[in-house]
Amino acid sequence: MDARSRIEDSLTGAFALADLPGAPPRLIAAMRYAVFPGGARIRPRLTLAVAAACDPRSAALAAAAGAAIELLHCASLVHDDMPEFDNADTRRGRPAVHRAYGAPLALLAGDALIVLTFQTLAESAARAPARLAPMMRAIASAVGAPHGIAAGQAWECEPAVDLATYQQAKTGALFAAATEAGAAAAGHEGAPWRPLGEFLGQAYQVADDISDAICTEAELGKPVGQDVAHDRPNAVLQMGLPTAVAHLQTLTARAAAAIPECVGAADLRALIRLESARLMPKQRAAQAA
C-alpha cells in the first residue's frame, strides 16, 4: 500500500471512533468537511517517510501517528480561518468550515478534531505499547504552550514577535512532531530527528509567505494578502522577496543535511530535495524578484 492510501485509511479509521450512533450529525459532518478531501498531507507523509527510513516494518504505527498529526493540522486550519483570526471565506478552494457550518460548529469541530487526535494515538497503542509514550509526547508538545500551534496562533495577539519564533510555533511545531513521531513509531529516539522537522517547518512557512505575497487566490484556493491585512510577521515583508527566496533555499538545504544516519537516509534526502523543489512557484518568484 502506498503512503497516501495508508494515510487516508488511517484517517477514515480515526473517524470510526467519533462517528457513532448518538453523535451530533452536523458536528461529525463539519469534522469530516475539515479533513476530507485533504490537501497534500505533507505532515503525515513526512511521518511515514521518517519511519520508513528508520525501519520499513513500522508503516502501520507510523500511519496512525501521521493521521493524528493531520487531524491536528486540520483543526488548526479550522480555527485559523474563523472570524476571530483570519476571517477567511475559503480553504482548499471551497467555503471554510465556519462559512459552511457556522462559527459555533466550526469551533467545536476544531476542538473535537484535537481530541480525536489523542483518541487515535491511544487506539494505536495495541500495536506497540512501549512506543506510545514517546509518540504522545512528541505530538502533544506540538499543540499548546510554550511552542505549539496554539502558541503560534497566540503570538498574533501580541504587540510584537520575532519572525523565527512565530514561524517555529505556528508551522514548525507540527513538522517537528512529524519527524519525532515517525522515528518513535519505528522504535528510534525522536530527538535527533527534531532539527529536520524544524528546518522543514520553517521552509514551508517561508514558502507560504512567498505564495501569500505573489500568488492569486485561485492558485492557492484560499485568500491571499492575509499577512499584510492582519499585520502579521511575514518573511517577504521583513526580508524582501529575493532574500526570502534565498532563505527558503538555505532552510531546505539544512533540512536535508539534518537527516540522522539510518538505513534509509539516502532515499529520505532525495525525497526532501524533491519536495523542496515543489515548495515555491519559481517562475512567479523569479519574475517578482
Beta strands, then each sheet from edge to edge (+ up, - down):
strand 1: 90-91
strand 2: 94-95
sheet 1: 1+ 2-
end
